[in-house]
Amino acid sequence: MLFNNIKAVILALFATSAVFAQTDPLCIAPGNCQTPTNALYSRVIPTSPRYQWTTGGGFCGALSIQTVALAHGVWISEDIIRKNAGPGGGHGNDKEGYEILHTNIEGALTNLGLKYEAFDHENTPLPQSHSYLGWLKSQLARGRGVVWFIMCQGDGHNCYDIPKATYDHIESVFGLWSNHSLSDPEVYPDDVLVHTSGYAPDGTNNTGYYRRFDSLIDTTAMNGNCSAA
């Protein structure tokens, strides 16, 4: 099982992609909720989008862990996940548990007995976006679900004023499609991933949001790929 703990500025953002035609009234742009049908290779872990509890700052981090764990036959309540996390700078207390953030996710995973691997934000040269996408693809290609920390258009990109918390939301990524062998580490523009939102249903069939890799990078100003998000 794999989870992504990103403490540096990760530019995996909600962005537009002209290749997708939006026809599903329950699918919120810029995501697309139609499973790719013409890719030569794919790997998807057996899980699906779910709806987060919305109290206490939101349970998006706990839900993301739960969603990936389900692919391994393990159901863990969002409440139990929070109660295995230490203080991280967000909502919570010793009785109710603590909101999952980049500051405490690794401790929570360890306490829950889950194996994980984190993106090496400390030793990866800046800018890290392309290195991160390569790391992300390699994990998905091996059938490992990922928890990513993302920025959203219109939000502050400064989670609780915590250092290195340049994100607004937490989601899980659980599938990959490519026209190239999944053993090829190169990131291609037309590679596609699928991610959750924490506000399921993600489209009529609740399949998740599908995004081309070339739609994921922008700056914190979000005036490039994400300008129309």
Protein Blocks (a to p, Z undefined) as FASTA:
>chain_A
ZZdddfbdcfbdcdddfkbccfbfklccfbdfbdcfkbfbdcddddddddddfeehiakl
mmmmmmmmmmnopacdfklmmmmpccehiacdfknopaddfklmmmmmmmnopacddddf
klmccdfklmmmmmmmmmmmnopacddddddehiaoighhighiacfbdcddfbdcdfbd
fklmbdcfkbccdddehpacedjkonopaddfklmgccfkopmmmmmZZ
